[in-house]
C-alpha cells in the first residue's frame, strides 16, 4: 500500500472561527459529496477526508483510509482542530467504503480483500475512537455527533459481499457499544449508525456490472435501477442530516427506509 496520499503534513492552525465543524470521510463523490453540500448549518467549515478533493467550498484532508498510516494523521488533525475550536457543534460522518472486490471469499484478490476489511471495518472504529478522544481531550462543551454510514448488508447475508457485510455489521455493533459508553459518561456526544438505502452512486453502477457468478443478487439491483427506485444522493443526504437533528439516542442504528 502506498503511503504518499495518506501521510498528511499538518501545520499549526489558527483558532477556527465558525460555529460548526463537520468532517466527512469519502466526501469527494457520491453520498459523501452530497452530505458535504447539504450541511444544514449556516456557519460551518466542512472537511472532506478523502483521496480526491471534495466539492467547492470544502477543505480537503488527503487520506487513503484503507492505509492504517493515514489514521494516525487524521487523529492528529482532529485533535489539532478540536483544541482550537470555540464553536458549538462538531460532526464526523464516516461515509468512506468500498465493495471491491466483489466475489466469494477465497476466490478474490487477497490484497484487495484486505483493503476492504481495513476500510469498511477497522478504519471506522479507529477514526471513531480518534473523534471521541479529540472531543474529550479538548474539553469541548458543545454538541458532538459521530455518524457511521451502514447498510442493509450488515444484517443480511449477500454472497459476494463477505468483507463488506461483515465490516458494516462490525460498525453497527461498535456504535451500539460506544453509544452506551457515552450514555454512561452522560456526555453530549452521540454515536449513530445510519443506513441510507439504495443510493444512486458509482457503487451501484459497480454492482450492476458484476457477473452473477460473483454476486448472485445482482438482478435485484439491476431491477431497482431499471424501475428508478434508487434514492438520489442529495435526498439520502438530507435524510441523514434530518436524523442527526432529530436527537435520537446515542447508540441507535437506523434504516432510513423504515422511518
N, C-alpha and C positions, 0 to 999 in steps of 0.2 A: 504493500500500500504506500502511496506517495504521501509525504508529509507537507509538501510545499504549499498546498492550499489551506491546510488546517492549522498551521502554526502562525498565529496572529501576532504581529508586532504591536504590543499595547503601548499607549502613550498616556501621559497624565491628562486627565480630563478636567475642565472647569466644572464648577457646580452646575448641574443640569437644571436649567430654569424653565421647566414645564411642569404641568400638574400631573401628567401621567406618562409612564414609561411602559412600552409594550415591546416584547421580543417575540418573534415568530420564527420557528425553525422551518426550513423549506419554504421561505417566503418569496422565492423568485418566480414561481409559476403556480398554476392550478389553484387549489383551495388556499394555499398559503398566501399567494398574491392577492386573492380575493379578501382574505382576512385582513391583509395589510391596508387595503384601500377602503374597507368598510368599518374601520375602527370608529366607534361611536363617541369618542372623547374629543372635544374641540381643541384642547391644549395638550398635545401629545407628541412624543417622539417615538417613532416606530423603527425597530432594528430588525432587519432580516438576517438570520443566521443561516447561511446557505452558501453553496459553491459559487452561484452566479448572483449578480445584484438583483435586488427586488424592484418593485415599482418606483416610479419617480416620486421623490419626496421621502423615501425611506433611507435609513442609514444601512450600510452593508457591513456585516461582520463575516469575512470569508471563513468557511469551515466545511470540511468534509466529515460529516458526523458518523460515517462508518469507520473512521480512523480514530482510535482512542486518544491519539496525541492531541486532537482538536478539543477534546473535552476539558483538558487542563486549561487551555487558552480561554475557552468560553467561561469556565468557572472564575478565572481571574478577571475577565471582563465584567461579569455580573457583580462581583464584589466591588470592583472599582466604581462602577456606576452607582450601585446602591449606597455606597458611603458618601457620595457627592450629591445625592438626590434629596430634595426637600419638598417634593410634591405629595399628593395624597393617594395615588393609586399606581400599582405595578401589576403587570400581567405577563406571563410567559405561556405561549401556546406551542406545544411540541407537535408539529404537523408533519415533519420530515419522515418519510418512509419509502419503502420500495417493495415491489413484488418480485423483482428479479433475484434469483432465477425461478421462473415458473416451471414446475416439474416435480416429479416424485423424489423424495429423499433417497439418496444412494444412486440417483441417475443423473444428477445435475453437477455443474462445476463446483468443486469444493470451495475455492476462494470466493466465488460469488455467493455461495450459501453462507459462508462465514460473515461476509459483509452484511448480508440480510439480517442475520441474527444480531450483529453488533448494532446496526441502525435501528431495527424495529423493536428490539427488547432492551439491550444494555444502554444505549445512548439516552433513551428517555428516562431511565431510572437514575443514571449518573447525573444528567443535567437537571432532573427534578431535585435530586439531593442538593446539587450546587445552588439552585434557586432558593430552596428553603434555607440553606446555610447562609446565603448572602442576605436574605431578608432578616434573619435572626441576628446575624453578626453585626449588621449595620444599625441595629436598633430601630428599624423602620416602624413607624407607628400608624401608618395608613392601611389601606385595603390592599391585600395581595391575593392574586389568583393564579393558580398553575393549572393549565388545561392540557390533557393528553387527547389527541385525536385517535379514536379507536375505530373498530369495525365490527360488523356482524360476524366476521370470521373468527372473532375472539371466543364465540360461544358455539360455533358450528364447525364440523369437520369438512373441509374442502380439499379433496385430493389434488395435489399440486401446489398447495399453499401451506405446507407444514411449518416453515420458518415464520412466514407472515402471520398466520393464525396464532401460533404459539407466542410470538412477540406481542401481539395485541392483547392476548389473554394475560400475559405477564404484566403489561402496563395497567390493565384493569385491576388486577389484584394489588399492584403497588399503590394505585390510587385509593383503593378501599383501606389499605393498611395505614398509609401515610395520612390519609384524611382522618382516620380515627386517632392517630397520634396528635394531629393538630387540635382536635377537639379536646383531647386530654390536657393539652397545654393551654387551652382556652385562648388560642390566637385567632386574630382576624386574618387567617391565611388559609384559603380554601384550595383543595386539591380535587379536581374533577376529571372525569373521562367522558368524552362525547363521541358518539358515532353519528356522522352526518348523513348516512345513507349512501346511495349510489350516485356519485357526483360526476358530472361530465368533465373529466380531466384526461390528460395524456395517459394516466394509469389505466383508465377504462379502455382507451384505444389499444393499449398493450394487451389487455385481457382478451379483447375481441379478436386479436390477431394470433392468438395462441392455438396450437394444434390440440384438438380434443384428447389426443393420447397423453398430453402433458397436463391438461386441465379439463376433466370431463364435464364440468359445469359451464363450459364456455357458451353453449347455446342459450342459456338463461340470460346471460349478459348481452349477447347479441340481440335477443328479443327486446330487452329493456331499451336498448338503443334504437332499434327499428320502430318501437312503439312510442318513442320520445318520452320515456319515463325516467330519464336521468335528471337529477337535480342540477340546475345551473350553479356554478361555483359561488356567485355573489349571493344567491338565495341561501345556500348552505352556510355561508359565512355569517350572514345576518342572523340566521337561526342560532348559531353558536354564540354570537355576541348577546343575543336576547337571553340565552340561558345563563351566561355569565352575570348579566344584570338582574336575573331573577333571584339571586341569592339562595340557591339551593344548598343543601347541607354538604359540608366537606366530606369527601369520600364517595360521592354519588357517581354512579356510572349510568349515563343516559343515552338512549337511542332517540334521535330527533324525530324519527318516523313514528314513534309511539307517543309523542307529546300532543 
